[in-house]
Amino acid sequence: MKTLIKNYLNTFSGLSREVWWLALITLINRAGTMVIPFLSLYLTQSLNFSHSNVAWIMSAFGLGSVTGSWLGGKLTDRVGYYKVMAYSLLGTGFLFIALQFANTFVLFCVGIFLVMLVADMFRPAIFVALSAYSMPENKTRSVTLIRLAINLGFSAGPAIGGIIITTLSYAGLFWVDGITCILATVVLIIVLNPKSTKVLDAVKVEHPESAYKDKSFLIFLGAMVLFGVIFLQYFSTMPLYYKEAHHLTELEIGMLLGLNGFVIFIFEMPLIKWLENTQCSKTGLMLFGAILTALSFLVLNFTSWVGVLVIGMLLMTFGEMIAFPFSNAFAIERARKGNQGEYMALYSISFSIAHIFGHNAGLQMVDKLGFSNTWHIITLIGGVCVFLLFILKRNLKLSKLKQE
């Protein structure tokens, strides 16, 4: 047991102090955005908005996310990641506190758009910071540590949010959300001030290339949008499938979804360290992760046995654990040749686009075509994602041969 624990802890070795601080700030920030899981309940129960109104508000949410990611990338290239992260966290804190006073449909649409615009400016900036504070050989594991912080934050956030709603009402949720973002800003200013931090991998590009002209990166982004669409079904259509097709209780659904977070927490870092030491390329690993995720939907139509839900969840979880860290690392590596903020903004936007269309498309298909046909279509979308990653892998191989 001691050997197992020692080997597990060793997978975290070699990461810089600054990366650990970034992980803590991310944990505080993500645990703080606890209003998001309860947003639809708050809008329908407290503000008495219709489902149609909620749908438009979620569209404003997604649009704000896309705009914020794009703007964050532009500002990161101009003023640097530190200022963008600090102002984003601080601004998000005050906007969350103000959002509780938006009590009409139009005001809330504007409010949630502004919250997400300012909040998601943080995303490209933290990726660029992560690249600066990591040695080249540690970048994938640094990304994995941030993912662990995000997963822990998302796990703790809803639980804490439920307690706050019960004891303080929804208004308390907005106050706590705002205060935690402001607290994360204070931590950032104290521990990651540019005067006291050590940059391990500074990138200075004299004539940066535009990400919009990088053909291989655009293919990669298309694949990531499709991967995001299939992955997000586990947070919208899949819980309905568990409930309506397999008649699971809320507790059983919660345990099945919780299996995802538990497996990631235990296995992701050791798995990534092991994969880094293999001869596999990042694109090859992304392709394998996408195949596993697509298979997680395909197996659901093979049998009505309830155990297939666990198999599907494990396939998706391992697919996610492989695809996400190496796609992050690929984007960071690719960004070294151009405007880093622009590259990382487009990477963030690819998942924002998946959020805008993925949930809606999945739910519409379930409503009109049923679960079995939806899973076939989602698997087909996964197949297109795999094909794009195969094209990307081939293009990069050909480019490397030309350079040699």
Disulfide bonds with the S-S distance in Angstrom:
none
